[in-house]
Amino acid sequence: MAFQKYSRMDQSLFTRFVRLGVPYIELNQQGRARPSIATLYNWRYKALGDMPHVTARPAFQAANAGFAHEFQMVDVEDLGGVGESAPTAHFFQNLAEAEYVVAVYMYMRLIGYPADKITMLSTYNGQVALLNDVATQRCASHPAIGMPAKIA
């Protein structure tokens, strides 16, 4: 435990390098998200703008078919009185959230979104494992749904 605290293992390698003074280049433009979605994380950068194609390409301007907004913030209630859990240390899981995300994925497939254009993302390894389990159980054998391009 002392080694872990002394070495600051709770920080990413990149953060440790920056704090040690290793030179780095900070992004000043993003080109993978709609501007409205980028506002969710652009506070993290000094001056993050959008690359020209983000405002020019039709794919970034078209509405998301079947959804009321460009992105959704959803509060998922506990499932059966169980919310977030950690079956082992630092392996966070939430079954209600995983079930909800997989249900949204299934909805997207049923209204015509191609599976190879859908990725499920989570910041927790435990949640990624749970998403894989739930998606495999609910989607893998269904011919109209199948698995998403990636779960990471």
ABEGO torsion letter per residue (X at the ends): XAAAAAAGAABBAAAAAAAAGBBBBBBABBAABBAAAAAAAAAABABBBBBAAAAABAAAABBBBGBABABBBBBBBBBGGBBBBBABBGBBBBAAAAAAAAAAAAAAAAAGBBAAABBBBBABAAAAAAAAAAAAAAAAABAAAEBBABBX
